């Protein structure tokens, strides 16, 4: 199937997009952008803020998303693909081909579970920035994500380190799930895997509906002291 000059892959989910945030100044560093939220995920993180997106079905086609992007040409600088997990959907390839043709820069938010897809996106020049979610170390990964996808995350981290695509690593922290000692080990893991950049810590927001059942989270103290040579730990939110 073709939309304009864009080929839509066969056997793809007809409505993969859950919703669109038409404008954001927060989700793409230094750029005005919109967010396309993709339905479905291969992880069920206890603290996930988007249970409706993760467990629900998409409500918008790629065609409708392209109509929206076309209407924002020259008005926005970037488009963010988030979710859910956008790399589960093969239609992101023709979508991003069109987005680049419209003049947008592209950021994706990913859990790193699909390194082959990430590699193809990089090889085809379809992404300009990546936010990689570091859920936990291997021994805690299944308990937090309900998946066994830690090796794939590690492969994605290594791939991004070798690429020329700017990226950041970030972790959402609930004090019942990840301790300060865990975070210190995660910083050293990143260092050992040649990551050099900012490591963003996003504190769990109490009172927001999430996928699992959690008690109240307490902020870890003095996270800036976890910084090591080459990696700055930065609190976000």
C-alpha positions in Angstrom: 0.0 0.0 0.0 1.2 3.5 -0.8 0.3 6.8 0.8 1.6 9.5 -1.5 5.1 8.3 -2.3 5.4 6.3 1.0 5.1 2.6 1.0 3.2 1.0 3.9 4.4 -2.4 4.8 2.0 -5.4 4.4 0.6 -7.2 7.4 1.3 -4.2 9.6 -1.1 -3.1 12.4 -3.6 -0.8 10.6 -3.9 1.6 13.5 -0.7 1.4 15.4 -0.8 4.9 17.0 -2.7 5.5 20.2 -2.7 9.3 20.2 -0.7 12.4 19.2 0.6 15.1 21.5 0.6 18.1 19.0 3.2 20.2 20.8 6.0 19.8 23.3 9.1 21.7 24.4 10.2 19.0 26.9 10.5 15.8 25.0 13.1 16.6 22.3 16.1 18.5 23.7 16.3 22.0 22.2 13.5 21.5 19.7 9.8 22.2 19.2 8.2 18.8 18.5 5.1 16.6 18.6 4.8 13.1 20.0 3.4 10.0 18.3 2.4 7.5 20.9 2.5 3.9 19.7 0.3 1.3 21.3 1.6 -1.9 22.7 4.8 -2.9 24.5 6.9 -6.0 25.0 7.6 -5.0 28.6 5.1 -4.5 31.4 7.1 -2.3 33.8 5.5 -2.0 37.2 5.9 1.8 37.3 4.7 2.5 33.7 2.7 5.7 33.5 1.0 4.7 30.2 -1.0 1.5 31.0 -3.7 2.5 28.5 -1.1 2.8 25.8 0.8 -0.4 26.7 -2.3 -2.6 27.2 -4.6 -0.8 24.7 -4.9 -0.9 20.9 -4.0 1.9 18.5 -6.7 4.2 17.3 -4.9 6.1 14.5 -3.5 5.0 11.1 -0.1 5.9 9.7 -2.0 7.8 7.0 -3.7 10.0 9.6 -0.4 10.6 11.3 1.2 11.6 8.0 -1.7 14.1 7.4 -0.9 15.6 10.8 2.8 15.8 10.2 2.2 17.4 6.8 0.1 20.1 8.4 3.0 20.9 10.8 5.7 21.3 8.1 7.6 24.5 8.9 5.9 24.9 12.3 7.7 22.2 14.3 11.3 21.1 14.2 11.0 17.5 15.4 8.8 14.5 15.9 9.1 12.0 18.8 8.1 8.4 18.5 7.2 7.0 22.0 4.8 4.6 23.5 4.5 1.8 24.4 7.5 0.6 22.2 7.6 2.2 18.8 10.2 -0.3 17.4 7.6 -3.1 17.5 5.8 -1.5 14.5 7.4 -2.0 11.1 5.4 1.0 9.8 7.7 3.3 11.6 10.1 2.9 8.6 7.8 4.5 5.9 6.5 6.9 8.5 10.0 8.2 9.3 10.9 8.3 5.6 8.0 10.7 5.2 8.9 12.7 8.3 12.4 13.2 7.1 11.1 14.2 3.6 8.9 16.8 5.4 12.0 18.2 7.0 11.5 16.9 10.6 14.3 15.7 12.8 13.4 12.5 14.6 13.8 11.2 18.1 12.7 7.8 19.3 12.1 6.7 22.9 13.0 3.0 23.2 13.5 0.3 25.8 16.3 -1.1 23.6 14.6 -4.5 23.1 14.9 -4.5 19.3 18.6 -3.8 18.4 18.1 -5.1 14.8 15.4 -2.5 14.2 17.5 0.2 15.8 20.4 -0.7 13.7 18.3 -0.5 10.5 16.9 2.9 11.5 20.5 4.2 12.0 21.7 2.7 8.8 18.9 4.3 6.8 19.5 7.7 8.4 16.0 7.8 9.8 16.7 8.9 13.4 18.6 11.9 14.8 18.4 11.3 18.6 17.6 8.3 20.9 16.4 8.1 24.5 17.3 4.7 25.7 15.6 3.4 28.8 17.8 1.5 31.3 15.2 -0.3 33.3 17.5 -2.2 35.7 20.5 -4.5 35.9 20.1 -8.0 34.8 19.3 -9.5 38.2 16.4 -7.1 38.6 15.3 -6.8 35.0 12.6 -9.5 34.9 11.1 -8.3 38.3 10.7 -4.8 37.0 10.0 -5.3 33.3 8.3 -8.7 33.3 10.6 -9.6 30.4 13.9 -11.3 29.7 15.2 -8.7 27.3 18.3 -7.5 29.1 20.7 -8.9 26.5 18.8 -7.0 23.8 19.1 -3.8 25.8 22.8 -4.3 26.2 23.2 -4.9 22.5 21.3 -1.6 21.8 23.6 0.3 24.2 26.6 -1.1 22.4 25.2 -0.3 19.0 24.4 3.3 20.0 27.9 3.7 21.4 29.4 2.7 18.1 27.0 5.0 16.1 27.2 8.7 15.3 23.6 9.2 16.6 23.4 11.3 19.7 21.6 9.5 22.5 20.9 9.6 26.2 20.3 6.9 28.8 17.6 7.3 31.4 16.1 5.4 34.3 12.8 5.8 36.1 13.4 5.2 39.8 10.9 4.0 42.4 12.6 3.6 45.8 11.0 0.1 46.4 12.4 -1.2 43.1 15.8 0.4 42.7 18.1 1.4 45.6 20.9 3.9 45.7 23.3 1.0 45.6 21.6 -0.4 42.5 22.0 3.0 40.8 25.7 3.1 41.6 26.1 -0.3 40.0 24.1 0.9 37.0 26.4 3.9 36.6 29.4 1.5 36.7 27.7 -0.8 34.2 27.3 2.1 31.8 31.0 3.1 32.3 32.1 -0.5 31.6 30.1 -0.5 28.4 31.8 2.7 27.2 28.8 5.1 27.7 30.0 8.7 28.1 27.4 11.2 28.6 24.6 12.3 31.0 22.7 9.6 32.8 19.2 10.9 33.6 17.3 9.8 36.7 13.6 10.3 36.5 11.9 10.0 39.9 8.6 8.1 40.0 5.7 10.5 40.5 3.5 9.4 43.4 -0.2 9.4 42.8 -0.1 8.8 39.0 -2.0 5.7 37.8 0.5 3.0 36.7 0.6 -0.5 35.4 1.4 -2.3 38.7 0.8 -1.8 42.4 3.4 0.3 44.2 3.7 2.1 47.5 4.9 5.6 47.9 8.3 6.3 46.5 11.0 8.3 48.4 13.6 10.3 46.5 17.1 9.1 46.7 19.4 11.6 48.3 22.5 13.2 46.7 22.3 11.3 43.4 24.9 13.7 41.9 27.5 12.0 44.1 27.0 8.9 41.9 28.7 10.6 38.9 31.9 8.9 37.8 34.6 9.8 35.2 32.8 10.3 31.9 29.2 10.0 33.2 27.3 12.7 34.9 24.2 11.6 36.9 21.4 14.2 36.4 18.1 14.3 38.1 15.2 15.1 35.8 11.8 16.0 37.3 
